[in-house]
């Protein structure tokens, strides 16, 4: 049986960053990629890792760690994984994560609105306030924080614009 919104279930592509478990709605994901060549973007914000060319299409790659106020990864860049989002989200882009987990089905009622004060996670307020983290779900062995892909792109676009305006001064 295929899980759909009508059945009250959502599918999430899960991933790890450090010890924390995250998920992004599969309807936003185009593909997961573990083999890539990154092209650096000089004079860009910390969150912007670079560009990758996947089958002739250029994708901006974002590191969620600075956006989520996490320390740098101990995993070398080219050993990490990419989650590439569908173009319906906006400009072609993706995120680089430590590792990708499974695609899991979560009942809609198990996903709670993310409330920083009620969570047991040690997360600074900034990512919460920016709307990147939009839900939390209790799983058998852990908590999964849900990530909103559209918020990532919106925040990066604003940071790039601000970065370019201060870089020109």
C-alpha positions in Angstrom: 0.0 0.0 0.0 1.3 3.4 -0.9 1.2 5.9 1.9 -0.4 9.3 0.9 -1.7 12.4 2.6 -5.2 10.9 2.3 -4.2 8.1 4.6 -2.9 10.6 7.2 0.7 9.5 6.7 3.8 11.4 5.5 7.0 10.0 4.1 10.3 11.5 5.2 13.9 11.1 4.0 15.9 10.9 7.2 19.4 12.1 7.8 22.0 12.6 10.5 24.0 15.6 11.4 26.2 14.7 14.4 24.0 12.9 16.9 20.8 14.5 15.8 18.2 12.8 13.6 16.4 14.9 11.0 13.8 14.4 8.3 12.6 16.2 5.2 9.3 15.6 3.4 10.0 13.2 0.5 7.7 15.3 -1.7 10.4 17.9 -1.7 13.3 15.6 -2.5 14.5 14.9 -6.0 17.3 12.6 -5.2 20.0 11.5 -2.7 23.6 11.5 -4.0 26.7 10.1 -2.4 29.1 10.7 -5.3 29.7 14.3 -6.4 32.4 16.8 -7.3 32.0 20.2 -5.6 33.0 23.5 -7.1 33.7 26.2 -4.5 32.1 29.6 -4.6 34.6 32.2 -3.5 33.3 35.1 -1.3 30.1 33.3 -0.2 28.5 32.9 3.2 29.6 30.0 5.4 26.4 28.1 4.7 27.1 27.9 1.0 29.4 25.0 0.3 29.5 25.3 -3.5 27.9 24.0 -6.7 27.5 20.5 -8.1 26.7 19.6 -11.7 24.3 16.7 -11.8 23.5 15.5 -15.3 24.0 19.0 -16.7 22.0 20.9 -14.1 23.8 23.1 -11.6 22.7 22.9 -7.9 23.7 25.3 -5.1 24.8 23.2 -2.1 24.0 24.4 1.4 25.6 23.2 4.7 22.8 23.1 7.3 25.4 23.0 10.2 25.9 26.8 10.3 22.1 27.4 9.9 21.4 25.0 12.8 24.3 26.4 14.9 26.0 23.0 14.8 29.8 22.6 15.0 31.7 21.6 11.8 31.4 18.0 10.8 34.3 15.6 11.5 33.4 13.7 8.3 35.3 14.9 5.2 33.2 16.8 2.7 33.3 14.2 -0.1 32.3 11.4 2.3 29.1 13.2 3.2 25.8 12.9 1.3 23.7 15.3 -0.7 20.0 15.6 -0.6 18.8 17.4 -3.8 15.5 19.1 -3.7 12.9 19.3 -6.5 12.7 22.5 -8.6 9.2 23.2 -7.3 10.9 24.4 -4.1 12.7 27.1 -6.1 16.2 27.4 -7.5 18.0 24.1 -7.9 19.7 23.4 -4.6 20.5 20.7 -2.1 21.9 20.2 1.4 25.0 18.3 2.5 24.5 16.1 5.5 26.6 13.6 7.5 24.7 10.5 6.5 21.3 9.7 5.0 19.0 7.2 6.7 15.9 5.5 5.6 12.6 6.7 4.1 10.1 6.4 6.9 6.4 6.7 7.2 5.1 8.8 10.0 1.4 9.3 10.9 0.5 12.9 10.7 -0.8 13.0 14.3 2.6 11.9 15.6 4.3 15.1 14.3 4.1 17.8 16.8 4.8 21.5 16.2 8.4 22.2 17.1 8.5 24.2 20.3 12.1 25.0 21.4 11.1 25.5 25.1 9.4 22.1 25.3 12.1 20.2 23.4 14.9 18.3 25.1 17.3 19.3 22.3 20.1 21.6 22.9 19.4 23.9 19.9 20.0 27.7 19.8 16.9 29.8 19.2 18.0 31.1 15.8 17.2 28.0 13.6 13.9 27.7 15.4 13.0 31.3 14.8 13.9 31.1 11.1 11.4 28.3 10.5 13.9 25.8 9.4 12.8 23.3 12.0 9.0 23.0 11.8 8.1 19.8 13.6 9.3 17.1 15.9 8.4 13.4 16.1 9.1 10.9 18.8 10.4 7.6 17.3 11.2 4.4 19.1 14.8 5.2 19.8 15.1 8.9 19.1 13.5 12.2 18.2 13.3 13.4 14.6 13.3 17.1 13.9 11.5 17.9 10.6 13.2 20.4 8.3 11.4 22.8 5.9 13.3 22.9 2.6 11.5 26.1 1.4 12.7 27.9 4.5 16.3 26.9 3.8 16.2 28.4 0.4 14.5 31.6 1.6 17.1 32.1 4.3 20.0 31.4 2.0 18.7 33.8 -0.6 18.4 36.6 2.0 21.9 35.8 3.4 23.5 35.8 -0.1 21.8 39.2 -0.9 23.1 40.6 2.4 26.5 39.1 2.0 26.8 40.6 -1.5 25.8 44.0 -0.4 28.3 44.1 2.5 31.0 42.5 0.3 30.8 45.4 -2.2 31.5 48.0 0.5 
